[in-house]
Amino acid sequence: MATSKLGIDTDALIAQYEQATAQQGQALRKAVQDTTLRALQQRELTLKAIKDVVRTVTEAAAAGAARNTQGVDVEAMLNQTVAGIDDAVRQAVQASQRALQQLLDQGLDLREKQVKKALSDIEKMEDQVFDAMRKATSSEAMAPMQGAWAQALMLFGQGDSATGQAAATAVQDLMTRAQDAARAGRAANQRAAQAFMDHYATLVSGVLIGMSEAFAPGAAAAKPAPARKSR
């Protein structure tokens, strides 16, 4: 079994794509979403971490799709791949939004440098994910499928992806919440909020795990605690 340094079982994903039939499009989408989400939950949720995970998952899916001999519609397969990654990163955006909401509600100032960076990272998410997928599929080995990949990736960069829409909503809502907090003079816990902001990426990872558990109450095994990595 080949496991990447990000903890992703790339061999398993490649094999699933290689053996997939035309009826398994939704299964591929779910496999990509789950693989991406699990990898994101196991690290501090920085923009770089998200790009690294997306690139690794895309490379594995692309390799498997290129080897598929089951007569599957390649464009349909790649569309499901992009949609699965989009689903997972949308949840990462929503986790970032919830973490920032908690801190803003405690009185953290929107003008703080770290808060500005966090908002900027959310705004960049769609473009960064698109760039990671594009680079992962631009190798010479992927040349026969690059037209199909280009079609699948058209959703990104136009603000039409779930990631892009979630990011736009998150930034707008956070700006509104920050203005409401400022008008209410809510600053009593600003020092505590600032301390949490110093570990923001870890906080977002925890929120993402909580969100996933809430959506899957019958999940079998408890997930291991995230392996924290320094930036």
N, C-alpha and C positions, 0 to 999 in steps of 0.2 A: 504494500500500500504506500503510495506516495503522498505524503502530507507536507504541504508548503510550510514555510516559516510562520505563516499567519494562522496555522492550525486548520487549513482547509484540505480535505481529502480530495485532491484533484483527480486521482485515478478513478474514484467512484463516480464523480461527475462526468468525466470523459466517457466512462463505460455506459452511463445512463443515456448520454446523447448518441453514442455510437450504436446502441441497440434499440433506440426509440422507434416506435412505429407511428404512423400518421394519426392514430387515435390517442397518442400520449402527449399532446401539446400542453394541456393544462398541468399534467404531471411534471413536465419539464419546468414550466413556470414556477410551480410550487417548490421544486427541488432547488432551483436557482435562488428563489426568495429565501428559503430556509437556510441554505448554505451561506448566503451573504449575511443574513441577520445573525446567525450564530457567530460568524467571524467578527462582526462588528461588536457584539456583546462582550467579546473576550479581550477587549483592549480599550484604552482611553479613546474617546470618540473625537479625535481631531480630524481636520480636513484631510491631512496626509494619510491617516489610517483608513479613512473611507475610500480614498483614491486607490490605495494599495490593495484593499480587499476587492474592490470593483474590478481592477485590472486582472487580478489573479483568477477570479471567478469567470470573467469574460474569456480569458485565455483558455481555461479548461473547457468551457462550453464550446468555444470556437474549434478547438482541437477535436472534440468529440463529434461535433456537427460535420466537420470535414471528412470524417471517417464513416459516417452513417451510410449503410448500404440497404436500408429498408424502404427506399423509395419515398422518403418523406419530403414534403414541400419545404425546401431549404428556407425560403423567405418566411414561411409560417413558423418554422422552428426558431429562427433568429428573432422574430417578433416576440415570441414567448420568452426568449432569453432576456431581451431588453426590458420587457414588462416585469419579469421577476425581479431583476435588479432594481428597477424603478420602484416597485412595491416596497422593497426592503429599505432603500435609501429614503423614501417618503417617511417611513417610520422613524428613521434617524433624525430627519428634519423635525418631526413632531416631538421627539424626545428632547431635542435641543430647545425647542420653543417652550416646552413645559418646565425645563430646568431654569431657563432665563425668567420665565414668569414667576417662579418661586422667589428668585433673587430680587426681581424688581418689586414684588409685593412686600419684600422685607425692607425696601427703601434704597436699594442700590441705584445709583445715578446712571442714567442712560449715557451720560457724557463720559463715564469712566472709560479709559483706554481699552481695558479688557472686554467690556460690554460692547463697545464699538466693533472690536475685532470679531466677537462672537456673532454679532448681527451681520457683519460683512461676510463671514464664512457661510452663514445660512444663505445669503443672497447669491454666493458663488457656487452653491452646491450643484445646481443643474449643469452649469458649464464644466465644472470639474469632473463630474461623473461622465459626461459626454466625452470629454478629452481622454479620460482613462480608458473608456471602451474603444474609442477611435484608435488610440495607440496600441491597444491590445490586439486589434484586428488588422493592423496595417503592415504586418510582416510579409515577406515574400511568399511564405508558405500559405498565407491566407489569400493570395492574389485571385484564385478562382472564385472566391466567395465575397470579394470586396464589394461588388455591386449589390449583392443581397444584404450585406451588412450596412451599406450606405442607406438603403431603403429602411432597414429596421431602426437606424439611428436618427431618422429624420424627425422623430418626435422630440428629440432633445435639441436644445439651442433655440427653440421657438416659444418656450414658455408653456408648451402644451403637455409636458410630461407631468406625472403625479408629483415628482420631486419639485419641479419648477412651480407648480401651482401651490403646493404645500409651503414652499419657501416664501412666495409672495404673500400668502395669507399670514404666515408666522410673523414676518417683519411688520406688516401692517398692524396686526393685533398687539404685538409687543410695543410698538410705538404708542398706540392708544393707551395701553395699560400703564406705560411709564408716565405719560402725561396725566393720567388720572391719579396715579400715586403722588406725583409732584404737587398737584392741586390739593390733595388731601394732606400734604405735609408729612407723608409717611416716611420717616427716616430714623426711627428709634432703634432698629436693628441693623443699621447700615454696616456697622463694623463686622457683625456676624456674617452678613451677606457677602461682604468683601472677602472674608476668609474662605467662604464657599467658592467664590469666583476664582480664587487662586487654584482650585482643584476642579474647575468647571468641566473639563473633558471626562473626568472620572464620574462626576455627578450625572452627566448626560448618559453615560454608559449604564449607570444604575437605573435611571429612569427608563431607558430602552428595555432593559430586562424586565422591569415591572410592567411595562406596557404589554410585552409579549406574554407574560404569565397571565395577565388579566384577560387577554383575548383567547387564551388556551387553558381554561381552568382544569381540564382533564389531562393535561400533559403528563406523561408518565414519569420521567425522571427529572429531578431538580437539576438545573444547570449549574456547572461549577462556577465559583466566584470568578469574576473577570481577572485576568492576569494583568496587573497594572504595569505599564511601561512608561519610562520617563520620556519626556519629549526630546 
